[in-house]
Amino acid sequence: MGWIRRYYYIWVVLAAVFTAAGATHIALAITYSELWPVWVALAQLIVAGGCARAAVRARP
């Protein structure tokens, strides 16, 4: 078993953190009508999706 399959709870926490950060950046983009937080949020949500996928694979 590799390191990805071992750390289920770490992947779950990372997915939650990156999802929350992405939501915060989307709120900033809406509030201040700027475009750069949208790209940051998109990148963070992609990372969150990867973490969620790793968590599903590591599920006990």
mmCIF file of the N, C-alpha and C atoms, coordinates in Angstrom:
data_MODEL
# 
_entry.id   MODEL 
# 
loop_
_atom_site.group_PDB 
_atom_site.id 
_atom_site.type_symbol 
_atom_site.label_atom_id 
_atom_site.label_alt_id 
_atom_site.label_comp_id 
_atom_site.label_asym_id 
_atom_site.label_entity_id 
_atom_site.label_seq_id 
_atom_site.pdbx_PDB_ins_code 
_atom_site.Cartn_x 
_atom_site.Cartn_y 
_atom_site.Cartn_z 
_atom_site.occupancy 
_atom_site.B_iso_or_equiv 
_atom_site.pdbx_formal_charge 
_atom_site.auth_seq_id 
_atom_site.auth_comp_id 
_atom_site.auth_asym_id 
_atom_site.auth_atom_id 
_atom_site.pdbx_PDB_model_num 
ATOM 1   N N  . MET A 1 1  ? 0.830   -1.186 0.000   1.00 0.00 ? 1  MET A N  1 
ATOM 2   C CA . MET A 1 1  ? 0.000   0.000  0.000   1.00 0.00 ? 1  MET A CA 1 
ATOM 3   C C  . MET A 1 1  ? 0.874   1.248  0.000   1.00 0.00 ? 1  MET A C  1 
ATOM 4   N N  . GLY A 1 2  ? 0.499   2.185  -0.839  1.00 0.00 ? 2  GLY A N  1 
ATOM 5   C CA . GLY A 1 2  ? 1.251   3.425  -0.930  1.00 0.00 ? 2  GLY A CA 1 
ATOM 6   C C  . GLY A 1 2  ? 0.804   4.443  0.102   1.00 0.00 ? 2  GLY A C  1 
ATOM 7   N N  . TRP A 1 3  ? 1.484   5.572  0.096   1.00 0.00 ? 3  TRP A N  1 
ATOM 8   C CA . TRP A 1 3  ? 1.176   6.618  1.072   1.00 0.00 ? 3  TRP A CA 1 
ATOM 9   C C  . TRP A 1 3  ? -0.177  7.252  0.813   1.00 0.00 ? 3  TRP A C  1 
ATOM 10  N N  . ILE A 1 4  ? -0.672  7.197  -0.431  1.00 0.00 ? 4  ILE A N  1 
ATOM 11  C CA . ILE A 1 4  ? -1.990  7.770  -0.731  1.00 0.00 ? 4  ILE A CA 1 
ATOM 12  C C  . ILE A 1 4  ? -3.082  6.964  -0.040  1.00 0.00 ? 4  ILE A C  1 
ATOM 13  N N  . ARG A 1 5  ? -2.940  5.689  0.036   1.00 0.00 ? 5  ARG A N  1 
ATOM 14  C CA . ARG A 1 5  ? -3.977  4.852  0.622   1.00 0.00 ? 5  ARG A CA 1 
ATOM 15  C C  . ARG A 1 5  ? -3.956  4.841  2.147   1.00 0.00 ? 5  ARG A C  1 
ATOM 16  N N  . ARG A 1 6  ? -2.890  5.336  2.742   1.00 0.00 ? 6  ARG A N  1 
ATOM 17  C CA . ARG A 1 6  ? -2.769  5.267  4.189   1.00 0.00 ? 6  ARG A CA 1 
ATOM 18  C C  . ARG A 1 6  ? -3.461  6.385  4.949   1.00 0.00 ? 6  ARG A C  1 
ATOM 19  N N  . TYR A 1 7  ? -3.490  7.550  4.400   1.00 0.00 ? 7  TYR A N  1 
ATOM 20  C CA . TYR A 1 7  ? -3.878  8.733  5.170   1.00 0.00 ? 7  TYR A CA 1 
ATOM 21  C C  . TYR A 1 7  ? -5.254  9.253  4.788   1.00 0.00 ? 7  TYR A C  1 
ATOM 22  N N  . TYR A 1 8  ? -6.288  8.495  5.089   1.00 0.00 ? 8  TYR A N  1 
ATOM 23  C CA . TYR A 1 8  ? -7.661  8.837  4.731   1.00 0.00 ? 8  TYR A CA 1 
ATOM 24  C C  . TYR A 1 8  ? -8.099  10.161 5.343   1.00 0.00 ? 8  TYR A C  1 
ATOM 25  N N  . TYR A 1 9  ? -7.918  10.315 6.649   1.00 0.00 ? 9  TYR A N  1 
ATOM 26  C CA . TYR A 1 9  ? -8.415  11.515 7.330   1.00 0.00 ? 9  TYR A CA 1 
ATOM 27  C C  . TYR A 1 9  ? -7.656  12.774 6.911   1.00 0.00 ? 9  TYR A C  1 
ATOM 28  N N  . ILE A 1 10 ? -6.397  12.642 6.596   1.00 0.00 ? 10 ILE A N  1 
ATOM 29  C CA . ILE A 1 10 ? -5.637  13.790 6.107   1.00 0.00 ? 10 ILE A CA 1 
ATOM 30  C C  . ILE A 1 10 ? -6.197  14.245 4.765   1.00 0.00 ? 10 ILE A C  1 
ATOM 31  N N  . TRP A 1 11 ? -6.538  13.314 3.893   1.00 0.00 ? 11 TRP A N  1 
ATOM 32  C CA . TRP A 1 11 ? -7.105  13.675 2.589   1.00 0.00 ? 11 TRP A CA 1 
ATOM 33  C C  . TRP A 1 11 ? -8.468  14.334 2.757   1.00 0.00 ? 11 TRP A C  1 
ATOM 34  N N  . VAL A 1 12 ? -9.262  13.837 3.707   1.00 0.00 ? 12 VAL A N  1 
ATOM 35  C CA . VAL A 1 12 ? -10.577 14.436 3.950   1.00 0.00 ? 12 VAL A CA 1 
ATOM 36  C C  . VAL A 1 12 ? -10.426 15.869 4.448   1.00 0.00 ? 12 VAL A C  1 
ATOM 37  N N  . VAL A 1 13 ? -9.502  16.093 5.380   1.00 0.00 ? 13 VAL A N  1 
ATOM 38  C CA . VAL A 1 13 ? -9.277  17.439 5.912   1.00 0.00 ? 13 VAL A CA 1 
ATOM 39  C C  . VAL A 1 13 ? -8.752  18.368 4.820   1.00 0.00 ? 13 VAL A C  1 
ATOM 40  N N  . LEU A 1 14 ? -7.809  17.895 4.018   1.00 0.00 ? 14 LEU A N  1 
ATOM 41  C CA . LEU A 1 14 ? -7.282  18.722 2.929   1.00 0.00 ? 14 LEU A CA 1 
ATOM 42  C C  . LEU A 1 14 ? -8.369  19.085 1.915   1.00 0.00 ? 14 LEU A C  1 
ATOM 43  N N  . ALA A 1 15 ? -9.235  18.135 1.609   1.00 0.00 ? 15 ALA A N  1 
ATOM 44  C CA . ALA A 1 15 ? -10.330 18.430 0.683   1.00 0.00 ? 15 ALA A CA 1 
ATOM 45  C C  . ALA A 1 15 ? -11.246 19.499 1.267   1.00 0.00 ? 15 ALA A C  1 
ATOM 46  N N  . ALA A 1 16 ? -11.544 19.404 2.552   1.00 0.00 ? 16 ALA A N  1 
ATOM 47  C CA . ALA A 1 16 ? -12.405 20.405 3.195   1.00 0.00 ? 16 ALA A CA 1 
ATOM 48  C C  . ALA A 1 16 ? -11.745 21.783 3.217   1.00 0.00 ? 16 ALA A C  1 
ATOM 49  N N  . VAL A 1 17 ? -10.462 21.826 3.520   1.00 0.00 ? 17 VAL A N  1 
ATOM 50  C CA . VAL A 1 17 ? -9.743  23.100 3.587   1.00 0.00 ? 17 VAL A CA 1 
ATOM 51  C C  . VAL A 1 17 ? -9.688  23.768 2.215   1.00 0.00 ? 17 VAL A C  1 
ATOM 52  N N  . PHE A 1 18 ? -9.349  23.013 1.183   1.00 0.00 ? 18 PHE A N  1 
ATOM 53  C CA . PHE A 1 18 ? -9.257  23.603 -0.152  1.00 0.00 ? 18 PHE A CA 1 
ATOM 54  C C  . PHE A 1 18 ? -10.634 23.999 -0.692  1.00 0.00 ? 18 PHE A C  1 
ATOM 55  N N  . THR A 1 19 ? -11.676 23.246 -0.335  1.00 0.00 ? 19 THR A N  1 
ATOM 56  C CA . THR A 1 19 ? -13.025 23.625 -0.750  1.00 0.00 ? 19 THR A CA 1 
ATOM 57  C C  . THR A 1 19 ? -13.453 24.922 -0.076  1.00 0.00 ? 19 THR A C  1 
ATOM 58  N N  . ALA A 1 20 ? -13.170 25.049 1.217   1.00 0.00 ? 20 ALA A N  1 
ATOM 59  C CA . ALA A 1 20 ? -13.502 26.279 1.931   1.00 0.00 ? 20 ALA A CA 1 
ATOM 60  C C  . ALA A 1 20 ? -12.726 27.473 1.381   1.00 0.00 ? 20 ALA A C  1 
ATOM 61  N N  . ALA A 1 21 ? -11.463 27.261 1.070   1.00 0.00 ? 21 ALA A N  1 
ATOM 62  C CA . ALA A 1 21 ? -10.657 28.345 0.499   1.00 0.00 ? 21 ALA A CA 1 
ATOM 63  C C  . ALA A 1 21 ? -11.182 28.754 -0.873  1.00 0.00 ? 21 ALA A C  1 
ATOM 64  N N  . GLY A 1 22 ? -11.585 27.778 -1.670  1.00 0.00 ? 22 GLY A N  1 
ATOM 65  C CA . GLY A 1 22 ? -12.159 28.088 -2.979  1.00 0.00 ? 22 GLY A CA 1 
ATOM 66  C C  . GLY A 1 22 ? -13.458 28.869 -2.856  1.00 0.00 ? 22 GLY A C  1 
ATOM 67  N N  . ALA A 1 23 ? -14.297 28.481 -1.901  1.00 0.00 ? 23 ALA A N  1 
ATOM 68  C CA . ALA A 1 23 ? -15.551 29.210 -1.680  1.00 0.00 ? 23 ALA A CA 1 
ATOM 69  C C  . ALA A 1 23 ? -15.281 30.637 -1.224  1.00 0.00 ? 23 ALA A C  1 
ATOM 70  N N  . THR A 1 24 ? -14.272 30.817 -0.389  1.00 0.00 ? 24 THR A N  1 
ATOM 71  C CA . THR A 1 24 ? -13.911 32.162 0.064   1.00 0.00 ? 24 THR A CA 1 
ATOM 72  C C  . THR A 1 24 ? -13.447 33.028 -1.103  1.00 0.00 ? 24 THR A C  1 
ATOM 73  N N  . HIS A 1 25 ? -12.654 32.462 -1.992  1.00 0.00 ? 25 HIS A N  1 
ATOM 74  C CA . HIS A 1 25 ? -12.193 33.229 -3.148  1.00 0.00 ? 25 HIS A CA 1 
ATOM 75  C C  . HIS A 1 25 ? -13.339 33.560 -4.110  1.00 0.00 ? 25 HIS A C  1 
ATOM 76  N N  . ILE A 1 26 ? -14.296 32.667 -4.228  1.00 0.00 ? 26 ILE A N  1 
ATOM 77  C CA . ILE A 1 26 ? -15.462 32.973 -5.058  1.00 0.00 ? 26 ILE A CA 1 
ATOM 78  C C  . ILE A 1 26 ? -16.245 34.125 -4.439  1.00 0.00 ? 26 ILE A C  1 
ATOM 79  N N  . ALA A 1 27 ? -16.395 34.111 -3.112  1.00 0.00 ? 27 ALA A N  1 
ATOM 80  C CA . ALA A 1 27 ? -17.080 35.216 -2.435  1.00 0.00 ? 27 ALA A CA 1 
ATOM 81  C C  . ALA A 1 27 ? -16.319 36.531 -2.625  1.00 0.00 ? 27 ALA A C  1 
ATOM 82  N N  . LEU A 1 28 ? -14.997 36.476 -2.577  1.00 0.00 ? 28 LEU A N  1 
ATOM 83  C CA . LEU A 1 28 ? -14.206 37.688 -2.829  1.00 0.00 ? 28 LEU A CA 1 
ATOM 84  C C  . LEU A 1 28 ? -14.405 38.193 -4.254  1.00 0.00 ? 28 LEU A C  1 
ATOM 85  N N  . ALA A 1 29 ? -14.457 37.283 -5.203  1.00 0.00 ? 29 ALA A N  1 
ATOM 86  C CA . ALA A 1 29 ? -14.645 37.681 -6.595  1.00 0.00 ? 29 ALA A CA 1 
ATOM 87  C C  . ALA A 1 29 ? -15.993 38.356 -6.791  1.00 0.00 ? 29 ALA A C  1 
ATOM 88  N N  . ILE A 1 30 ? -17.024 37.841 -6.135  1.00 0.00 ? 30 ILE A N  1 
ATOM 89  C CA . ILE A 1 30 ? -18.353 38.432 -6.262  1.00 0.00 ? 30 ILE A CA 1 
ATOM 90  C C  . ILE A 1 30 ? -18.399 39.788 -5.555  1.00 0.00 ? 30 ILE A C  1 
ATOM 91  N N  . THR A 1 31 ? -17.797 39.855 -4.376  1.00 0.00 ? 31 THR A N  1 
ATOM 92  C CA . THR A 1 31 ? -17.848 41.086 -3.588  1.00 0.00 ? 31 THR A CA 1 
ATOM 93  C C  . THR A 1 31 ? -17.096 42.229 -4.247  1.00 0.00 ? 31 THR A C  1 
ATOM 94  N N  . TYR A 1 32 ? -15.899 41.959 -4.722  1.00 0.00 ? 32 TYR A N  1 
ATOM 95  C CA . TYR A 1 32 ? -15.050 43.031 -5.251  1.00 0.00 ? 32 TYR A CA 1 
ATOM 96  C C  . TYR A 1 32 ? -15.044 43.126 -6.770  1.00 0.00 ? 32 TYR A C  1 
ATOM 97  N N  . SER A 1 33 ? -15.800 42.274 -7.440  1.00 0.00 ? 33 SER A N  1 
ATOM 98  C CA . SER A 1 33 ? -15.902 42.273 -8.908  1.00 0.00 ? 33 SER A CA 1 
ATOM 99  C C  . SER A 1 33 ? -14.530 42.214 -9.577  1.00 0.00 ? 33 SER A C  1 
ATOM 100 N N  . GLU A 1 34 ? -13.696 41.327 -9.093  1.00 0.00 ? 34 GLU A N  1 
ATOM 101 C CA . GLU A 1 34 ? -12.379 41.111 -9.690  1.00 0.00 ? 34 GLU A CA 1 
ATOM 102 C C  . GLU A 1 34 ? -12.315 39.703 -10.256 1.00 0.00 ? 34 GLU A C  1 
ATOM 103 N N  . LEU A 1 35 ? -11.437 39.510 -11.204 1.00 0.00 ? 35 LEU A N  1 
ATOM 104 C CA . LEU A 1 35 ? -11.368 38.214 -11.883 1.00 0.00 ? 35 LEU A CA 1 
ATOM 105 C C  . LEU A 1 35 ? -10.345 37.260 -11.282 1.00 0.00 ? 35 LEU A C  1 
ATOM 106 N N  . TRP A 1 36 ? -9.264  37.784 -10.685 1.00 0.00 ? 36 TRP A N  1 
ATOM 107 C CA . TRP A 1 36 ? -8.206  36.876 -10.240 1.00 0.00 ? 36 TRP A CA 1 
ATOM 108 C C  . TRP A 1 36 ? -8.657  35.895 -9.154  1.00 0.00 ? 36 TRP A C  1 
ATOM 109 N N  . PRO A 1 37 ? -9.581  36.255 -8.232  1.00 0.00 ? 37 PRO A N  1 
ATOM 110 C CA . PRO A 1 37 ? -10.000 35.242 -7.257  1.00 0.00 ? 37 PRO A CA 1 
ATOM 111 C C  . PRO A 1 37 ? -10.730 34.061 -7.882  1.00 0.00 ? 37 PRO A C  1 
ATOM 112 N N  . VAL A 1 38 ? -11.336 34.279 -9.049  1.00 0.00 ? 38 VAL A N  1 
ATOM 113 C CA . VAL A 1 38 ? -12.022 33.173 -9.726  1.00 0.00 ? 38 VAL A CA 1 
ATOM 114 C C  . VAL A 1 38 ? -11.021 32.118 -10.166 1.00 0.00 ? 38 VAL A C  1 
ATOM 115 N N  . TRP A 1 39 ? -9.896  32.563 -10.715 1.00 0.00 ? 39 TRP A N  1 
ATOM 116 C CA . TRP A 1 39 ? -8.871  31.608 -11.168 1.00 0.00 ? 39 TRP A CA 1 
ATOM 117 C C  . TRP A 1 39 ? -8.235  30.892 -9.982  1.00 0.00 ? 39 TRP A C  1 
ATOM 118 N N  . VAL A 1 40 ? -8.011  31.611 -8.899  1.00 0.00 ? 40 VAL A N  1 
ATOM 119 C CA . VAL A 1 40 ? -7.463  30.990 -7.692  1.00 0.00 ? 40 VAL A CA 1 
ATOM 120 C C  . VAL A 1 40 ? -8.448  29.965 -7.144  1.00 0.00 ? 40 VAL A C  1 
ATOM 121 N N  . ALA A 1 41 ? -9.724  30.333 -7.111  1.00 0.00 ? 41 ALA A N  1 
ATOM 122 C CA . ALA A 1 41 ? -10.760 29.415 -6.621  1.00 0.00 ? 41 ALA A CA 1 
ATOM 123 C C  . ALA A 1 41 ? -10.842 28.173 -7.496  1.00 0.00 ? 41 ALA A C  1 
ATOM 124 N N  . LEU A 1 42 ? -10.748 28.353 -8.802  1.00 0.00 ? 42 LEU A N  1 
ATOM 125 C CA . LEU A 1 42 ? -10.790 27.211 -9.711  1.00 0.00 ? 42 LEU A CA 1 
ATOM 126 C C  . LEU A 1 42 ? -9.636  26.253 -9.441  1.00 0.00 ? 42 LEU A C  1 
ATOM 127 N N  . ALA A 1 43 ? -8.450  26.795 -9.251  1.00 0.00 ? 43 ALA A N  1 
ATOM 128 C CA . ALA A 1 43 ? -7.285  25.951 -8.944  1.00 0.00 ? 43 ALA A CA 1 
ATOM 129 C C  . ALA A 1 43 ? -7.471  25.239 -7.612  1.00 0.00 ? 43 ALA A C  1 
ATOM 130 N N  . GLN A 1 44 ? -7.995  25.942 -6.615  1.00 0.00 ? 44 GLN A N  1 
ATOM 131 C CA . GLN A 1 44 ? -8.192  25.318 -5.305  1.00 0.00 ? 44 GLN A CA 1 
ATOM 132 C C  . GLN A 1 44 ? -9.267  24.241 -5.356  1.00 0.00 ? 44 GLN A C  1 
ATOM 133 N N  . LEU A 1 45 ? -10.304 24.448 -6.128  1.00 0.00 ? 45 LEU A N  1 
ATOM 134 C CA . LEU A 1 45 ? -11.345 23.428 -6.241  1.00 0.00 ? 45 LEU A CA 1 
ATOM 135 C C  . LEU A 1 45 ? -10.850 22.206 -7.001  1.00 0.00 ? 45 LEU A C  1 
ATOM 136 N N  . ILE A 1 46 ? -9.944  22.399 -7.949  1.00 0.00 ? 46 ILE A N  1 
ATOM 137 C CA . ILE A 1 46 ? -9.347  21.251 -8.636  1.00 0.00 ? 46 ILE A CA 1 
ATOM 138 C C  . ILE A 1 46 ? -8.492  20.442 -7.665  1.00 0.00 ? 46 ILE A C  1 
ATOM 139 N N  . VAL A 1 47 ? -7.710  21.137 -6.838  1.00 0.00 ? 47 VAL A N  1 
ATOM 140 C CA . VAL A 1 47 ? -6.900  20.446 -5.828  1.00 0.00 ? 47 VAL A CA 1 
ATOM 141 C C  . VAL A 1 47 ? -7.809  19.737 -4.830  1.00 0.00 ? 47 VAL A C  1 
ATOM 142 N N  . ALA A 1 48 ? -8.902  20.380 -4.431  1.00 0.00 ? 48 ALA A N  1 
ATOM 143 C CA . ALA A 1 48 ? -9.850  19.761 -3.505  1.00 0.00 ? 48 ALA A CA 1 
ATOM 144 C C  . ALA A 1 48 ? -10.455 18.493 -4.107  1.00 0.00 ? 48 ALA A C  1 
ATOM 145 N N  . GLY A 1 49 ? -10.747 18.543 -5.399  1.00 0.00 ? 49 GLY A N  1 
ATOM 146 C CA . GLY A 1 49 ? -11.263 17.348 -6.070  1.00 0.00 ? 49 GLY A CA 1 
ATOM 147 C C  . GLY A 1 49 ? -10.255 16.211 -6.081  1.00 0.00 ? 49 GLY A C  1 
ATOM 148 N N  . GLY A 1 50 ? -8.989  16.542 -6.290  1.00 0.00 ? 50 GLY A N  1 
ATOM 149 C CA . GLY A 1 50 ? -7.941  15.518 -6.228  1.00 0.00 ? 50 GLY A CA 1 
ATOM 150 C C  . GLY A 1 50 ? -7.798  14.929 -4.833  1.00 0.00 ? 50 GLY A C  1 
ATOM 151 N N  . CYS A 1 51 ? -7.906  15.780 -3.828  1.00 0.00 ? 51 CYS A N  1 
ATOM 152 C CA . CYS A 1 51 ? -7.840  15.286 -2.446  1.00 0.00 ? 51 CYS A CA 1 
ATOM 153 C C  . CYS A 1 51 ? -9.039  14.400 -2.125  1.00 0.00 ? 51 CYS A C  1 
ATOM 154 N N  . ALA A 1 52 ? -10.219 14.796 -2.597  1.00 0.00 ? 52 ALA A N  1 
ATOM 155 C CA . ALA A 1 52 ? -11.416 13.985 -2.366  1.00 0.00 ? 52 ALA A CA 1 
ATOM 156 C C  . ALA A 1 52 ? -11.296 12.634 -3.069  1.00 0.00 ? 52 ALA A C  1 
ATOM 157 N N  . ARG A 1 53 ? -10.735 12.650 -4.252  1.00 0.00 ? 53 ARG A N  1 
ATOM 158 C CA . ARG A 1 53 ? -10.543 11.385 -4.976  1.00 0.00 ? 53 ARG A CA 1 
ATOM 159 C C  . ARG A 1 53 ? -9.560  10.475 -4.237  1.00 0.00 ? 53 ARG A C  1 
ATOM 160 N N  . ALA A 1 54 ? -8.484  11.083 -3.714  1.00 0.00 ? 54 ALA A N  1 
ATOM 161 C CA . ALA A 1 54 ? -7.529  10.286 -2.930  1.00 0.00 ? 54 ALA A CA 1 
ATOM 162 C C  . ALA A 1 54 ? -8.182  9.745  -1.666  1.00 0.00 ? 54 ALA A C  1 
ATOM 163 N N  . ALA A 1 55 ? -9.062  10.552 -1.039  1.00 0.00 ? 55 ALA A N  1 
ATOM 164 C CA . ALA A 1 55 ? -9.748  10.098 0.168   1.00 0.00 ? 55 ALA A CA 1 
ATOM 165 C C  . ALA A 1 55 ? -10.676 8.921  -0.144  1.00 0.00 ? 55 ALA A C  1 
ATOM 166 N N  . VAL A 1 56 ? -11.356 8.970  -1.295  1.00 0.00 ? 56 VAL A N  1 
ATOM 167 C CA . VAL A 1 56 ? -12.236 7.867  -1.661  1.00 0.00 ? 56 VAL A CA 1 
ATOM 168 C C  . VAL A 1 56 ? -11.425 6.592  -1.894  1.00 0.00 ? 56 VAL A C  1 
ATOM 169 N N  . ARG A 1 57 ? -10.272 6.739  -2.499  1.00 0.00 ? 57 ARG A N  1 
ATOM 170 C CA . ARG A 1 57 ? -9.412  5.559  -2.730  1.00 0.00 ? 57 ARG A CA 1 
ATOM 171 C C  . ARG A 1 57 ? -8.800  5.028  -1.430  1.00 0.00 ? 57 ARG A C  1 
ATOM 172 N N  . ALA A 1 58 ? -8.609  5.905  -0.449  1.00 0.00 ? 58 ALA A N  1 
ATOM 173 C CA . ALA A 1 58 ? -7.993  5.491  0.809   1.00 0.00 ? 58 ALA A CA 1 
ATOM 174 C C  . ALA A 1 58 ? -9.018  5.088  1.861   1.00 0.00 ? 58 ALA A C  1 
ATOM 175 N N  . ARG A 1 59 ? -10.280 5.165  1.504   1.00 0.00 ? 59 ARG A N  1 
ATOM 176 C CA . ARG A 1 59 ? -11.361 4.882  2.462   1.00 0.00 ? 59 ARG A CA 1 
ATOM 177 C C  . ARG A 1 59 ? -11.186 3.526  3.116   1.00 0.00 ? 59 ARG A C  1 
ATOM 178 N N  . PRO A 1 60 ? -11.286 3.514  4.457   1.00 0.00 ? 60 PRO A N  1 
ATOM 179 C CA . PRO A 1 60 ? -11.093 2.228  5.154   1.00 0.00 ? 60 PRO A CA 1 
ATOM 180 C C  . PRO A 1 60 ? -12.269 1.290  4.966   1.00 0.00 ? 60 PRO A C  1 
# 
